[in-house]
Amino acid sequence: MWCSKILVAYDGSAPSKKALEVACSIAAQDRSIELVLVHVLKLYASLIEAGVENLLVDEANATREVLESFADTLSNPAHVHLLKGSSPADLLLRCARDEGCDLIVMGSRGKGGVKGYLGSISYAVVQQSPITVLIAKDAPETGAEG
């Protein structure tokens, strides 16, 4: 198989759910492919000072629990990481390196970076990654046909 360990970035958004779906379809080709499911808690100094940190941590832990439950249903080996820091792209790249991943799969909301194509985090990961990055995009919504 062309990859053996896949890092999947997940934040609960539709694009990250698509990334998880795509990564699982790749992993389904070979049960030895390992999945590293990652959620990033972006820390903001201003929010920590405002006392919002506990709410963010609670939300991140809930997402981690969703990923852990999902990992338990997979036939491939899988484990979950909750990463905390101020630079999600750096955290994802460091985790991929530390885990020995050879593929990163992530979604993109297209809210920054390259307008309409990549968000700022996915753009930074694509630009800085020494390994293959697969961006999972949902099909654009279309208007009702009539």
N, C-alpha and C positions, 0 to 999 in steps of 0.2 A: 504494500500500500504506500502511497506517496506521502502520507503523513501518519504519525504515530501518537501525537499528543496535541489536542486542540484546546486553546484557551477561548472561552466564550464570554464576552462582556455582556452583562445583563442588568438592566435597570427597571424592568417592568413595562417599558414602553412597547408599542407595537413593533417598531423596528428591532428592538432587542429580542422580542418573542420570535420574530422571523429569523434572527441570527441563531437563536437556540434551535429552532426547527431545522435550519440548514445544516448546522453542526451535527445534529443528531442524525440527519439523513446521510451525511458523510461517514459518521462513525458506524452506522448500521451496516456498512459494507465490510467491516472487519471488527469483530468483537474485542480485539486486543487494543483498539484505538482508545486512548484515555481522554476523558473530557475534564477540563478544569473550568468550573463555572465560577465567574467572578462578578461581584457587585462592588462598585466603588462608592464610598461615602466621601463626597467632596467637602472638605472642611473650610469654612470661611471664618476668618478671625472676627469679623464684625458680628456674626451670628453667635459665635461662642461667647463673646462678651455680652451679648443680649440675652443669654440664657436659653437659646433655642437648641443648643447642642443635644440635649436629652431627647427632644422630639425627633431630630435627625437620626440619632443613634437608634431609637425605637423603630423608626421606619426602615432603616437599613437592616436591622435585625429581623424584621418581619420579611423583608425580601430575601435575606439569607435563608430563613426557614422555608420559604417557598422553594428556593433552589435546592436545599437539602432534601425536601420531600420529593422533588422531581428527580434528583440524582438517585434516590432509592428505587425508583421505578425503572431505571435504565439497565440494559443487559451489559453495557460497556462499563468499565471502571470509571468512576466519576467522583470528584470531591469539590468542595465549595470553599471559596475564600471571600472574606469581607475585607476590602482594602480601605484604609483611611488616609487622607492627605489632601493637599491643595492642588495637585496636578494629576487628574485622572489618567491622562495619556502616559505620563511617566510611571505611574503605579502599574498600569496594564503592561507596559513594556518590561518593567522590572520583574513582574510576576511571571510573564512568559519566559523570560530569560532564566529566572531561578527555577522554574518548573521544567525547563527543557522542552518547551513547546515548539512545534515546527509549523504551526498555523494559528492565526488569530482570526476569529469570526466575530464580527460586531455589526450592529445596525447603525444607521445614520439618520438623524432627523433633518439634516440639511439646514440647520439653524445658524450656521456660522461657517468659518473656514472658506470653502468654495461654495458660494451661494447656489442653492438648489440641487447640489450633488452631495457634498460631504459636510457634516457638522464640524465644529472646531476640534472636538476630541478625536473623531475618526480621521480627520485630515492630519492631525499631529501624529497619530499612530501610524498611518500609511507612510508619512514622510520620514519617520524616524525608525521604523521597524526593520531589523535585519532579516526577518522572516516574512513569509507570505501572509498578507492580510486580505481577507475576503469580507467585503461589505455587502450585507444582506439588506436589500431595499424592498419595501412593499410596493406593489404596483400602484401608480398614482390613482387617486379617486377620480372617477369620471362622473359627469352629470347624468341624470336620468335620460334614457333614450325614449323618444316618443314618437 
